[in-house]
Amino acid sequence: MPGTSENGHDRHPRVVILGGGFAGVGAAQKLKHADADIVLVDKHDYHTFQPLLYQCATGLLETTAVGHSLRDLVHGQENTTVRQATVTAVDLGAREVQFADLDPLMYDYLVFGLGAEVNFFGTEGAAEHAFPMYTLPDAVRLKNHVLQRWEEADRHPELVEDGALNIVVVGGGATGVESAGALAELYRGEFAKDYPNVPQEKARIILVEAGPVLFSMFKADIRAYTEKALAKRTVEVMVGEAVKSIAPTRITLRSGTVLAAHTLVWGAGLQGNALVQSLGLELARGNRIPVGPDLTAPGHPEMYAVGDVAAITDAKTNHVLPQLGSVALQSGEHAGEDIARRVAGKEPKPFKYRDKGTMATIGRGAAVVQMMGGRTMKGRAAQVAWGTVHLALLPTNEDRAKAVVDWAGAGLTHQRPGRITVETGEERDVAAARSARSSGLDDGPDSGRS
Ligand SMILES: Cc1cc2nc3c(=O)[nH]c(=O)nc-3n(C[C@H](O)[C@H](O)[C@H](O)COP(=O)(O)OP(=O)(O)OC[C@H]3O[C@@H](n4cnc5c(N)ncnc54)[C@H](O)[C@@H]3O)c2cc1C
C-alpha cells in the first residue's frame, strides 16, 4: 500500500503508532528496517513499565526504573519520529488522527495501542477519592499520600484512631493482591522503624474482593498459598464484599459495614481507552476492539489494534487473551512485522501468541506462576520465573541490567530509597486540601461525610 503525496508522486507509506506502551514500542521497534515513515505518538514523553508501578508506589523503585524516555527507545531508528501529543480523535474513513496539541496526521497504516484505563463501575466517590494504580503519576500520588498520612499521624496521634493509616485495597486480582502485599511490607518493615512512636498494630491493610475468592484465574493451590502469604504480611482479606461508596476517610461496603480508612487503592477494573467509543466500531466486552487473526480491525485492514485495548482471540484456545504485558508486546511486534511485510509487498501472517504463564508477586520471596498446561509454581522459584519473564519485557539491555541491580539490592538490603516526598507547588496544594479534608479541618463539602 504505497502512499501518494499531495503532488501525486509516490512517497514512503506513513505508519502512525498511537501509544508508547509495550504494544506501541514493540510495533515501532519491529518497523526499524521498513521502507516507511514511522510516527510514534504518546501523551507522555516516557514509556511506563506498569508491572513495577506498585514497587514505585511503595518506594522500592524510583520513577526512572518504571518510566523510560520514549525517544531513547528509538534512537538510531532513522525512519522514526516521536511526538508527545494527546490524541483526541481518529477518523478511520479519512485515515486521519487529530490531537489536542499537534496538527492532524494522515496515515497509510495505523497501530492503535492506547491501552486501557481504570473502570470505577460508577462507584460513588471513586473518581474523587480513590487512588487507581495504572499510571506513573498514579503511583507517585499514592506514595506521596501514604507518606503524608504517616507524617500527619506522627504529628497528630489521634488521627491513627480515625483510620488515617488504614488502607483499603479493592480488587482480588493481580493489581490488588500485589499492591496489598507491597504496602503491608512497607508498613511492617520500613515504617515500623521510621515511625517508632506510631502504633503499628493500629495501621490496617484490608483487601476487599466482591467475588467469593481472591485470584479467581488461578488454581486452588495458588489461591491457598496467596491467602497464607497475605496473612503472614498481616493483610486482612474480605471476600464477597463490594465497595458501595468512598469518602475521604470512610469506605462504605454493600453489606453496610463502614471502614475507617483515609486511603483507598483501586485495583478492581479496567476498560479500553475511552477513545475507542468514538471510532464507530462494534466493541467487545470491556470497551476493547475485537480484531481478526492478523490483529486488524473489522473492515479496516490498514488499522491494527494491539495490547490492552484489543480483544485478541487466541487461535489455540479460542479464548480472548488477558490484558498482560507479554500479550501487548507480542501483539505490537506482530503488527510492526506485518506492516513491514506489507510495505515490502509480502502477504500478512496470522498472530500466534506464545504463552509465558500467568504470574503475580505477593511480596518478597512470595510469587505465583501458572503455566498454560496448568503446572503451578510458588515461592522463590516462582519469583525467579517472574523476574525472567519481566526482564524480557523491559525495553533495553541497560534497563535489564539496572533492574537486576535494583531487584537484587532491594532483596538483600530491604531498603526502599524512594520513600521520600518530592512536591511541586501544585501537588502541595492538592495534598494540603486532602489533608485538611482527612483531618476534618476544613469546612468543604466532604468534611461532614465521615
Ligand atoms: C499495576 C499493574 C500491574 C501489572 N502487572 C503485570 C505483570 O506483572 N505482568 C504482566 O504481564 N502484565 C502486567 N500488567 C499489565 C500490563 O502492564 C499491560 O497489559 C500492558 O502495559 C499494556 O500495554 P499497552 O501498550 O497495551 O498499553 P499501555 O502500557 O497502557 O500504553 C498505552 C500508552 O498510550 C498512551 N495514551 C493513552 N491515551 C492517550 C491519548 N489520548 N493520547 C496519547 N497517548 C495516549 C499512554 O500514555 C500509554 O503510554 C500490569 C498492569 C498494571 C496496571
The ligand as a Gaussian input file, in Angstrom:
#p B3LYP/6-31G(d) Opt

LIG

0 1
 C       -0.445000      -2.209000      38.364000
 C       -0.285000      -3.121000      37.168000
 C        0.491000      -4.261000      37.277000
 C        0.650000      -5.108000      36.191000
 N        1.429000      -6.211000      36.326000
 C        1.647000      -7.001000      35.269000
 C        2.511000      -8.106000      35.388000
 O        3.064000      -8.391000      36.451000
 N        2.745000      -8.851000      34.264000
 C        2.172000      -8.558000      33.065000
 O        2.425000      -9.240000      32.063000
 N        1.319000      -7.512000      32.927000
 C        1.058000      -6.737000      33.997000
 N        0.205000      -5.672000      33.881000
 C       -0.473000      -5.438000      32.592000
 C        0.444000      -4.782000      31.574000
 O        1.211000      -3.791000      32.185000
 C       -0.403000      -4.222000      30.440000
 O       -1.080000      -5.298000      29.855000
 C        0.432000      -3.506000      29.388000
 O        1.149000      -2.436000      29.941000
 C       -0.430000      -2.983000      28.250000
 O        0.382000      -2.369000      27.308000
 P       -0.244000      -1.423000      26.194000
 O        0.891000      -0.996000      25.335000
 O       -1.404000      -2.084000      25.558000
 O       -0.858000      -0.201000      26.984000
 P       -0.162000       0.878000      27.935000
 O        1.075000       0.333000      28.542000
 O       -1.244000       1.342000      28.835000
 O        0.256000       2.043000      26.930000
 C       -0.690000       2.910000      26.368000
 C        0.004000       4.231000      26.089000
 O       -0.941000       5.090000      25.453000
 C       -0.775000       6.409000      25.926000
 N       -2.041000       7.122000      25.758000
 C       -3.236000       6.813000      26.295000
 N       -4.183000       7.688000      25.876000
 C       -3.558000       8.561000      25.053000
 C       -4.001000       9.669000      24.291000
 N       -5.283000      10.080000      24.276000
 N       -3.089000      10.335000      23.546000
 C       -1.788000       9.935000      23.535000
 N       -1.319000       8.890000      24.221000
 C       -2.198000       8.215000      24.980000
 C       -0.401000       6.226000      27.402000
 O        0.320000       7.350000      27.887000
 C        0.452000       4.961000      27.360000
 O        1.829000       5.231000      27.284000
 C        0.009000      -4.799000      34.965000
 C       -0.775000      -3.661000      34.847000
 C       -0.919000      -2.827000      35.939000
 C       -1.757000      -1.589000      35.807000

